[in-house]
Amino acid sequence: MMNLFQDKQWIDTEVQYPGRRELTDIQTGEKKRVDVRRAAEGIVTQEGIPCYSETFNDLEYRIKRYAYEMEDIMQKCSRLLNDINRKVV
């Protein structure tokens, strides 16, 4: 195999305070911890795909599957070309 694709296992980050951020006032350097909630973003007009490990691992699986299919096709083409070259010579 040519190994066209190097797969990776995605995992979710798990933290104690998932929505918490630390803000720094650039004028004074004062730090302030805040909790961020989606409600502050306003009305959601279109819900996107969540960025979870399950989503990325599914994408990895599909890319890997097609990469292996391409490797197989390339090997078959290479064998056919070698056969043709042997017959021409």
TACORUR-V722610 format. One record per pair of residues at least 6 apart in sequence whose ideal C-beta (glycine too) atoms are under 7 Angstrom apart, sorted by the first residue. I is the first residue (numbers start at 1). J is the second residue. Records with the same first field share a line. If there is no record, write none. Layout:
I: J + J
This chain:
1: 71
2: 71
4: 67 + 70 + 71
5: 63 + 64 + 67
7: 60 + 64
8: 60
9: 57
10: 53 + 56 + 57 + 60
11: 53
12: 52 + 53
19: 35 + 36 + 37
20: 33 + 35
21: 34 + 36
22: 31 + 33
23: 32 + 34
24: 31
49: 55
